[in-house]
Amino acid sequence: MNASTLSAVEITTDRLRLRKAHDTDVDGLIELQTDPQVRACLGGPRPRRVVEQYFDENGIGAIASKPGTYVIADKETGRFIGTLVLDRRPADLPGHVTEEGGELELSYLLRRGSWGAGLAFEAATAMLSAAACELPDQPVLVVTQTANERALKLATCLGFQRVGTFKAHDAEQTLAVAGLYSFKVWSPTV
């Protein structure tokens, strides 16, 4: 499996800018990790003091330096909306479509106030389109709790096909897959 992931520093859409994290994003990043509704299907909220300590000790560079990891920001105002990641799913985790594992995996988190406006769809489409222009064709995974109907609906709208379920984190998880080149039709600004 190709070891690389998306290298673009910034991707823009009509409404969004996908960019590396800045120091000004820390409050939004902490909010995502501590919000009970945002983390409802992700094992629950993390303790605020633990998340704050993580950023105090590691700084924003712990997130900003990871290839394929982006902040979703409003294109006009720069306001933090959420995060979007295209990274390799570790082979030791369940949920793969190849024997060796390590497939690309798409994941995202948005602030509650940004739900329902099509922003996750817009951001994911832009990122996957940029990746399709840069990387060889390969499977891309989405793994989410089966109870997370919103995430499953988004995956379906993006063109992911459900291929199975498995148990992890004390809940049923759904595995969905799409071919990376199926996103090559849209041309983001990189």
Residue pairs with C-beta under 8 A, 6 or more apart in sequence:
1 88
1 98
1 100
1 101
1 102
1 103
1 138
2 135
2 136
2 138
3 88
3 102
4 67
4 135
5 67
5 68
5 86
5 87
5 88
5 104
5 131
5 135
6 67
6 68
6 86
6 127
6 130
6 131
6 134
6 135
7 67
7 134
8 130
8 134
8 190
9 19
9 20
10 17
10 18
10 19
10 20
10 190
11 17
11 18
11 70
11 126
11 127
11 130
11 188
11 189
11 190
12 18
12 75
12 126
12 188
12 189
13 75
13 122
13 123
13 125
13 126
13 188
13 189
14 75
14 122
15 74
15 75
15 119
15 122
16 72
16 73
16 74
16 75
16 81
16 119
16 122
16 123
16 126
17 72
17 73
17 74
17 75
17 78
18 70
18 71
18 72
18 73
18 84
18 123
18 126
18 127
19 70
19 71
19 73
20 64
20 69
20 70
20 71
21 29
21 60
21 63
21 64
21 69
21 71
21 83
22 60
22 64
22 71
23 59
23 60
24 80
25 60
25 71
25 80
26 55
26 60
27 80
28 71
28 80
28 81
28 82
28 111
29 51
29 55
29 60
29 63
29 80
29 83
30 48
30 51
30 52
30 55
31 38
31 111
32 38
32 39
32 82
32 83
32 109
32 111
33 39
33 45
33 46
33 51
34 45
34 46
34 47
34 48
34 51
35 45
35 111
35 112
36 44
36 45
37 112
38 45
38 109
38 110
38 111
38 112
39 45
39 46
40 148
41 144
41 145
41 147
41 148
41 151
41 171
42 109
42 145
43 169
54 62
55 62
63 69
63 83
66 85
66 87
67 87
68 85
68 86
68 87
69 83
69 84
69 85
69 87
70 83
70 84
70 85
70 123
70 127
71 80
71 81
71 82
71 83
71 84
72 80
72 81
72 82
72 83
72 84
72 108
72 110
72 119
72 123
73 79
73 80
73 81
74 81
80 111
81 110
81 111
81 114
81 119
82 108
82 109
82 110
82 111
82 114
82 119
82 120
82 123
83 108
83 109
84 106
84 107
84 108
84 123
84 124
84 127
85 105
85 106
85 107
85 108
86 104
86 105
86 106
86 127
86 128
86 131
86 140
87 104
87 105
87 107
88 102
88 103
88 104
88 105
89 95
89 96
89 101
89 102
89 103
89 104
89 105
89 141
89 143
90 101
90 102
91 100
91 101
91 102
92 101
93 101
93 168
94 166
94 167
94 168
94 173
95 141
95 143
95 164
95 166
95 168
95 173
95 175
96 103
96 141
96 175
97 103
97 139
97 141
97 163
97 175
97 177
98 139
103 138
103 139
103 140
103 141
103 177
104 131
104 135
104 138
104 139
104 140
104 141
104 180
105 140
105 141
105 142
105 143
106 124
106 127
106 128
106 140
106 141
106 142
107 142
107 143
108 120
108 123
108 124
110 119
110 120
115 150
120 154
121 154
121 157
121 158
124 154
124 158
125 158
125 183
125 186
126 186
126 188
127 188
128 140
128 158
128 178
128 180
128 183
129 183
129 184
129 185
129 186
129 187
129 188
130 188
130 190
131 140
131 180
131 183
132 180
132 181
132 182
132 183
132 184
133 184
133 187
133 190
135 180
136 180
137 179
137 180
137 181
138 179
138 180
139 177
139 178
139 179
139 180
140 160
140 177
140 178
140 179
140 180
141 175
141 176
141 177
142 151
142 155
142 158
142 160
142 175
142 176
142 177
142 178
143 173
143 174
143 175
143 176
144 151
144 152
144 155
144 173
144 174
144 176
145 151
145 169
145 171
145 172
145 173
145 174
146 152
146 165
146 171
146 172
146 173
146 174
147 171
147 172
152 162
152 174
152 176
155 162
155 176
156 162
156 176
158 178
159 178
159 182
159 183
160 176
160 177
160 178
161 176
161 177
161 178
162 174
162 175
162 176
163 175
163 176
163 177
164 174
164 175
165 172
165 173
165 174
165 175
166 172
166 173
166 175
167 173
